[in-house]
Amino acid sequence: MFILQEAIACPLCHQPLAETPQQCDTCHNYFRNELQKAPSSLMDLTPEAAYKQIEGNAIQTKPLRTELFRFPVISFFYERILPPIWAAGLRNLGGIDVEFAQCTEFFGENPEIVADISCGTGIMARRLALLGKYKQLIAVDYSESMLLQLEQQMKLDGISPSEIIIIRGDVEALPLASDSIDEIYAGAAMHCWPNAEEGIRNIYRVLRSGGKLFATTFLKPFPSIVFRFFSVDELRHILLTAGFNSDCVQVEAHGLYGIIRCIK
């Protein structure tokens, strides 16, 4: 499968399988072995999982705003409680359905490989799969429990495992090859990342030339106590510092919700 050979990359050296030696001295074949799980089950391509197997090292946990979503109770109720609240105006008036329309309009008709970064339970990834217009979808999240919910929902929606490649991954060490992805969606995610700047730099790295990023997040004056919230100017600065050209960056505020559209 092309996507496994060329687009998914080792979490340690960031090289795809096609460029990884048969006996890898960096990950000790952890990456190659994890790829064998696809598409029947999710792959864990976080650096911590690789190092744990190689060296037995325990990796320090992420900030609460990231670790919170690993609790099974959060992932169980995530899609069962939040959508009506989003639709009432917290996440656009109309919620995820409006965001889906905005996202697909921005992506256009031509993308082949689309990644949903910080996909959660796959609310958007599943909608994109059911649309049936993309060659391959990749869903990445740091939370194992969120990804298990995604697998369950795919079965309920009649989406086969081959339609969405599921990866446990860290946005700060995104397990995708450079210049490999046509379009990226990161919905209501940046405020949860440990380091938004590093996350956006990684997204810029993996996008192909002409590739698009559609992202959303919450804005100030929400106080940055657990989550980190942004101003429009802060978001623009993060995007420009990552490498996006100012002429190809659009950041809009819709109340306390920010919408980002970028082209590499």
Secondary structure, 3 states (H helix, E strand, C coil): CHHHHHHEECCCCCCEHHHCCCCCCCCCCHHHHHHCCCCCCCEECCHHHHHHHHHCCCCCCCCHHHHHHHCHHHHHHHHHHHHHHHHEECCEECHHHHHHHHHHHHHCCCCCEEEEECCCCCHHHHHHHHHCCCCEEEEEECCHHHHHHHHHHHHHHCCCHHHEEEEECCHHHCCECCCCEEEEEECCCHHHCCCHHHHHHHHHHHEEEEEEEEEEEEECCCCCCCCCCECHHHHHHHHHHHCCCHHHEEEEEECCEEEEEEEC
